[in-house]
Amino acid sequence: MAEQVTADKPLAGVRIIELSTMVTASLSSMMLAAQGADVIKVEPVGIGDPMRFIGSQKNGISALFANCNRGKRALAVNLKDPKGQYLLQRLAADADVLVHNYRDGVMRRLNLGSDKLRKANPKLIYAAITGFGKEGPKAQDPAYDHVIQALTGYTGVQAEGGAPEYMKTLVADKITAYTVAQGITAALLARASTGEGQHIDLSMLQSCLFFLWPDGMMRQTLLADDVTDFAPMADYYRVSATADGYISIAAATDDHWRGISTVIDRPEIMEDDRFNSIFARSANVAVLLKELDGAFSHLTTADALAHLKAHDVPCAACLFPDDVIANEQVAAVGALGLQEHPLLGPTRVAEPPVQLGGVQAHIELPCPAHGQHSSEIAREAGLDAAEIASMQEAGILTGG
């Protein structure tokens, strides 16, 4: 019996087949699992997704893998074997979505190409994630977060006049994951009207460039000769030191800056023609922020925030990861939870941020062990006990 669609589980009854390594497809399908989809994660026999072994780990499962694969069932199968390909073809015949992040051409060589599977199942939405797109000189190059950050300008935006720097998080992978999830749900909505699935092509390069463009590429947007040029966005991203830490201030309006000048006892700031309007500040932001160097060093973080808040200035303490866990606002919105994993033990999880129907979403199932549901999924695809046993004996199907 299909799971019942509810306000907080709009994707109940939707089956997604995910073939991937690393973050992009994994995180995107986990977000869809949080909204009710049945996600089958397909991994190679042997070690499976190499993300299982990257970073903090226990019993062969890393925290990175766990954080991208909750709420899924796992199938371990050798897709280089015709019997493994047949199993996937059977699964795809009844699936709603297939998503993969293999290089262009790999799935066709495995007899799992879009045309073949969608001919057998016209309702199938087939999402193919590539690193650089299907055309161009880098189309067949390996793509990882570091490389995409470099090619799309993220490292350059961080440079602030010096050497390029990475954003020290898998930003390219995660941006792409969110883009994939949005594309799949749009295709599901279209299918609800047309009855037809479709093929989706999506690259990390284009996803990340689109994401960066609104602010990071402002200077590359307006092409007329008479454009007024203001400071780059990087100039705005500076923190202020206090007596015992650092704070972030996001002042935009005249009232915000009046509040700041009052707190630091510098009323002359708002009397200076370089700083007394949003247009003047935009043109002189680097100078303005230099004026604030050391301005809060005589105050504790708590006192600085209290004074700024009294003047309705947007501000926050600069927290380190352990501090985030204990933050009262994070607790107030229920952003984090605890989950027990049979192999990892107690784990802290980030709860899904979209509260559909006003309900805080939860991903009930922890991430699966490698091949944990292989036999179960093979049975659902129509294979009988003898076929499953034969594939297991041959090493084509492994796990539970």
Residue pairs with C-beta under 8 A, 6 or more apart in sequence:
2 12
2 13
3 9
3 12
3 13
3 36
3 38
4 12
5 11
5 12
5 13
5 36
6 12
6 36
6 357
7 356
7 357
7 359
8 35
8 36
8 355
8 356
8 357
8 359
8 361
9 35
9 36
9 356
10 35
10 36
10 356
11 32
11 35
11 36
11 37
11 185
11 188
12 36
12 37
13 36
13 38
14 32
14 36
14 37
14 38
14 96
14 97
14 188
15 37
15 38
15 39
15 40
15 94
15 95
15 96
15 97
16 29
16 32
16 33
16 37
16 38
16 39
16 40
16 95
16 96
16 97
16 98
16 99
16 184
17 40
17 42
17 88
17 91
17 92
17 95
17 97
17 98
17 99
18 25
18 26
18 29
18 39
18 40
18 41
18 42
18 72
18 98
18 99
18 100
19 25
19 42
19 79
19 88
19 98
19 99
19 100
19 101
19 102
19 107
19 112
20 26
20 29
20 41
20 49
20 99
20 100
20 101
20 102
20 129
21 49
21 50
21 51
21 101
22 49
22 50
22 51
22 101
22 144
22 173
23 51
23 64
23 68
23 145
23 170
23 173
23 174
23 177
24 101
24 129
24 173
24 176
24 177
24 180
24 204
25 99
25 100
25 101
25 127
25 129
25 177
25 180
26 41
26 49
26 51
26 65
26 68
26 69
26 177
27 68
27 173
27 174
27 177
27 178
28 99
28 176
28 177
28 178
28 180
28 181
28 184
29 37
29 39
29 41
29 72
29 99
29 181
30 39
30 68
30 69
30 70
30 71
30 72
30 363
31 177
31 178
31 181
31 352
32 39
32 97
32 181
32 184
32 185
33 39
33 70
33 71
33 72
33 363
34 71
34 352
34 354
34 361
34 362
34 363
35 352
35 354
35 356
35 361
37 97
38 73
39 71
39 72
39 73
40 72
40 73
40 74
40 75
40 91
40 373
40 377
41 49
41 69
41 72
41 73
41 74
41 75
41 368
42 75
42 77
42 79
42 88
43 49
43 74
43 75
43 76
43 77
43 370
43 371
44 76
44 77
44 78
44 79
45 76
45 77
45 78
45 371
45 395
45 396
45 397
45 398
47 53
47 370
48 74
48 76
48 370
48 371
49 65
49 69
51 62
51 64
51 65
51 68
52 60
52 61
52 62
52 65
52 370
53 60
53 62
54 62
54 64
54 65
55 62
55 63
55 64
56 62
56 63
56 64
57 63
57 65
58 343
58 344
58 345
59 343
59 344
60 343
60 369
60 370
61 341
61 343
61 344
61 367
61 369
63 347
65 367
66 341
66 344
66 347
66 366
66 367
67 349
67 350
68 367
69 367
69 368
70 339
70 349
70 363
70 365
70 366
70 367
71 363
71 364
71 365
72 365
72 367
72 368
73 368
73 372
73 373
73 376
73 377
74 368
74 369
74 370
74 371
74 372
74 373
74 374
74 399
75 371
75 373
75 374
75 377
75 378
75 399
76 370
76 371
76 374
76 397
76 398
76 399
77 84
77 87
77 88
77 374
77 391
77 396
77 397
77 398
78 84
78 395
78 396
78 397
79 85
79 88
79 110
79 112
80 110
81 394
81 396
82 111
83 391
83 394
83 396
84 391
84 396
84 397
85 110
85 111
85 112
87 378
87 381
87 383
87 391
87 397
88 110
88 112
89 111
89 112
89 116
89 117
89 120
90 381
90 382
90 383
91 377
91 380
91 381
92 98
92 112
92 117
92 120
92 121
92 124
93 117
93 120
93 121
94 121
94 381
95 121
95 124
96 123
96 124
96 125
96 188
96 197
97 124
97 125
97 126
97 127
97 184
97 187
97 188
98 117
98 124
98 125
98 126
98 127
99 126
99 127
99 128
99 129
99 180
99 184
100 107
100 127
100 128
100 129
101 129
101 130
103 130
103 131
103 140
103 142
104 128
104 130
104 134
104 139
104 140
105 140
107 113
107 114
107 128
108 116
114 126
114 128
114 199
117 124
117 126
118 124
118 126
118 197
118 199
121 197
122 196
122 197
123 191
123 195
123 196
123 197
124 197
125 184
125 187
125 188
125 191
125 197
125 198
125 200
126 197
126 198
126 199
126 200
127 180
127 183
127 184
127 187
127 200
127 202
128 199
128 200
128 201
128 202
129 176
129 180
129 202
129 203
129 204
130 139
130 143
130 201
130 202
130 203
130 204
131 138
131 141
131 142
131 143
131 144
131 147
131 148
131 203
131 204
131 205
132 138
132 139
132 141
132 143
132 151
132 203
132 204
132 205
133 139
133 201
133 203
133 205
133 206
134 201
134 203
138 151
141 147
143 204
143 205
145 170
145 171
145 172
145 173
146 166
148 154
148 172
148 204
148 205
148 208
149 155
149 166
149 167
149 171
149 172
149 208
150 164
151 205
152 172
152 205
152 208
152 209
152 212
153 209
153 212
153 216
153 217
154 166
154 167
154 171
154 172
154 208
154 212
154 216
155 164
155 165
155 166
155 167
156 164
157 212
157 216
157 232
157 233
157 234
158 164
158 165
158 166
158 167
158 234
159 165
159 234
160 234
160 235
171 208
172 204
172 207
172 208
173 204
175 207
175 208
175 211
176 202
176 203
176 204
176 207
176 208
179 202
179 207
179 210
179 211
180 202
180 207
183 200
183 202
184 200
187 197
187 198
187 200
190 196
190 198
191 197
191 198
209 217
213 221
215 233
216 233
218 232
218 233
219 229
219 232
230 282
230 283
230 285
231 282
231 283
231 284
231 285
231 286
235 285
235 286
235 289
236 285
236 289
238 289
239 246
239 247
239 248
239 318
240 246
240 247
240 248
240 249
240 292
240 295
240 296
240 304
241 294
241 296
241 297
242 296
242 297
242 299
242 300
242 301
242 304
243 297
243 298
243 299
243 300
243 301
244 300
244 301
245 300
245 301
245 317
245 318
246 301
246 317
246 318
247 296
247 301
247 304
247 305
247 308
247 315
247 316
247 317
247 318
248 315
248 316
248 317
248 318
249 260
249 308
249 313
249 314
249 315
250 314
250 315
251 257
251 259
251 260
251 313
251 314
252 278
252 314
253 278
254 270
254 276
254 277
254 278
255 311
255 312
256 311
256 312
256 313
256 314
257 269
257 270
257 275
257 281
258 270
258 311
259 308
259 310
259 311
259 312
259 313
260 269
260 292
260 308
260 311
260 313
261 267
261 268
261 269
261 270
262 311
263 304
263 307
263 308
263 311
263 313
264 292
264 295
264 296
266 291
266 295
269 275
269 288
269 291
270 276
273 280
274 280
274 281
274 283
274 284
274 287
274 288
275 281
275 284
275 288
275 291
281 288
296 304
299 307
301 317
304 315
305 315
305 316
305 317
308 315
309 315
317 323
319 327
324 330
325 336
325 348
330 336
334 351
334 360
335 350
335 351
335 353
336 348
336 349
336 350
336 351
337 348
337 349
337 351
337 362
338 346
338 347
338 348
338 349
339 346
339 347
339 348
339 349
339 366
340 346
340 347
340 366
341 347
341 366
341 367
342 366
342 369
343 369
344 366
347 366
349 363
351 360
351 361
351 362
352 361
352 362
352 363
354 361
355 361
369 399
369 400
370 398
370 399
371 397
371 398
371 399
371 400
372 399
372 400
373 399
373 400
374 392
374 397
374 398
374 399
374 400
375 388
375 392
375 397
375 399
375 400
376 400
378 387
378 388
378 391
378 397
379 388
383 391
388 397
391 397
392 398
